[in-house]
Amino acid sequence: MEKQPDLKIVIDAKSPQNDFTEEIIRRAKRNDIEIYDNLSGLSDMQGSKILYISSQKGFIRPCPCSRKYRCCNYFTIDTIEGCIYDCEYCILKGFIDNSKISIKADTGNLLLELREFTEHLKEKDLIIRIGTGELSDSLALEHIAPFAPILIEEMKNRDKTILEFKTKSANVDEILGIPHHPMTTVSFSMTTDYLHKRLEHGTPAPKERMLAAKKCTDHSYRVGFHFDPIIHYTDYESDYEKIIRELSLLIPEDAISWISLGTIRFNPVMLDIFGSDILFGEYITDAEKKMRYPLKLRHNIYKTISDIFRSYYSNNIRLYLCMESDILNNSVLGKSFRSDEELNRYITYRSYK
Amino acid sequence: MQVRDLIPLIDFSYPPLDRGLENSILNTGQLCPIITSRINTNNCIIDGYKRYYILRMHNIKINSSTLPPTDIHNALNIYLEINSFHRKFNIIEKIRISKFIKSNKISIKKELISRSEIGNINLNSNLYDFVERLNEAEKDLIIDKQFSIISIERLFKISSSSDIHLILKLIRDKNFTHQQSREIISDLYILAMRGEDIQKIIKGLSEQTYEDIRQKLRKITNPVLTKMEESIKDFSGRFKNISLSPPQNFEGDRYSINAIFASENDLDRIIDDIKNLKEEWKNNPILK
């Protein structure tokens, strides 16, 4: 397992008193993690990450992606807010205090919300992707807060939803032996070795993530890959080609649910948080007042990377662009999605019988 | 009380000398007393630093009003309470106050921090050494041009002191407005963070107007976008009777066509242009 930051756990009077919290305590002790009964006194612990066991409710919501770009109808399950990794580009830095990670341990309410959500979908001719990994890494803290088995078990017979875990970790051992729905997907955020070393502090190397993906496919999980954020730099083409070539040698196309491509985009406030020169590329303000590369540069990047994918896999590999305009979907993928629902169907086509 | 008896314990004033106040004191005398208090064993000034400096400079006996003995925490709270009602702190004073609060671990009510418009204590404190190292003319400039804390932080992050002096000199020499200063700093910040040679860039700007400077910087910071704009202009120029406008920064799928007509012949020409545009648009001139 990758080197973890120094972790402290706070379980106070407001934390849920349930089996899940008990399990966290057991695992914390097994991993020699100190447990505190209040937050005071921990605020000055620089370099430590505080895991706060919270009774906060409200787990499921539509992905807050985009109104002016094509969005994929995703739903998020917010089980954890905050991340143990320290990726320089992480947009969470712009709006949450990342020194405190909130673990929403009220699993009873989590299951209630999930059941209500899936019941609601029963009447609809629509398959929805839903996953953790929006406000945190889905699996990085799985050895301490094991949400994945609960979610996998709950969703294993539900055909209208595809459960997805999005991670930069290689922390998959916990879930390998669990009976799951055939479409349950473990997705790995991928990047080049160069960007990993420069920007993704504390995360496992891309190769380790690929090997973890292989383990998942060996246990009949489907896998996905998110090349997001793609960051432009000199020689990016050859570095991305290297990583895609390695991926193609390990993971067969029919085990891959989807591959998303997304160039870096962020709230302008991040320009004052970034440190590395590589993050100061050519940006424009987009239709939603976020910063991103100009259209033509994005087009060239997507075209280059999608062509590489198609050369190592087939033309049918399920690539999609995350939060992009119709003009780019058309020019890069040759697809015109007339609605977000249509993009969703394109991504989840394997699930429609 | 004699001036020499007082200790300026919580002095943040910048600039320390207010010429208007000096004239007033010399002509009319000191109208408002300096607020003092005993902190530990010292007679300290709580409020009235500008008056204090003028009185000290001219060796005038001071008129003071003494509060009961207090501590440094309470003293700062009183200072902020008094000042937040009758004046706005400038950016240098805000940074000094923040540093003092942080270094002395003073607790101030959020409401008072908000009313004093001090801003983010941690962020401001981190800029203290940087700001204090600036020379007086530069300090005056950042007050005169109402630099925001973001602009100062950006200058701080540029880190090369010769680059910073050059940027401030450019702003002073060109007498940019505060809005223009902010935009110039923003452009140069991005270029500096990219590792571009700021001295070389600024060298070529000294004879130019603000508009020319912005355009030149934009070409350097946004080469792809600039090229796209030139391309669409060329492309649009092929059509004599219609003009074509892309969405802002080419984001979005909606382009607009503008045409003016006075006769049926004009309309025929416009229709011909639109037909040609339709043909040429198939080759996607934007992404070609």
Contacts between the chains, C-beta under 8 A, distances in Angstrom:
chain1	res1	chain2	res2	distance
A	68	B	251	7.8
A	68	B	252	6.6
A	271	B	189	8.0
A	271	B	190	7.3
A	272	B	150	6.2
A	272	B	153	6.2
A	272	B	154	7.0
A	272	B	157	7.8
A	274	B	193	7.4
A	277	B	193	6.0
A	277	B	194	5.5
A	277	B	195	4.9
A	280	B	190	5.4
A	280	B	193	4.1
A	280	B	194	4.5
A	281	B	194	7.9
A	282	B	221	6.8
A	282	B	222	5.4
A	282	B	223	6.5
A	282	B	224	5.5
A	282	B	225	7.0
A	284	B	222	6.8
A	284	B	225	5.6
A	284	B	249	4.1
A	284	B	250	7.8
A	284	B	251	7.0
A	285	B	248	7.8
A	285	B	249	6.2
A	286	B	249	6.9
A	286	B	251	4.6
A	287	B	247	7.2
A	287	B	248	7.5
A	287	B	251	4.4
A	287	B	252	5.0
A	293	B	224	7.6
A	294	B	222	7.0
A	294	B	224	4.6
A	294	B	225	4.5
A	294	B	228	6.4
A	294	B	249	6.9
A	294	B	250	6.8
A	295	B	228	7.1
A	295	B	249	7.8
A	295	B	250	4.5
A	295	B	251	6.7
A	295	B	286	7.0
A	295	B	287	7.2
A	296	B	224	5.5
A	296	B	227	7.7
A	296	B	228	5.5
A	296	B	250	7.6
A	296	B	286	7.2
A	296	B	287	6.0
A	297	B	224	4.8
A	299	B	287	4.8
A	325	B	251	7.0
A	325	B	252	6.5
A	325	B	253	5.8
A	326	B	253	5.2
A	327	B	253	5.2
A	327	B	286	7.6
A	327	B	287	7.6
A	331	B	284	6.2
A	331	B	287	5.3
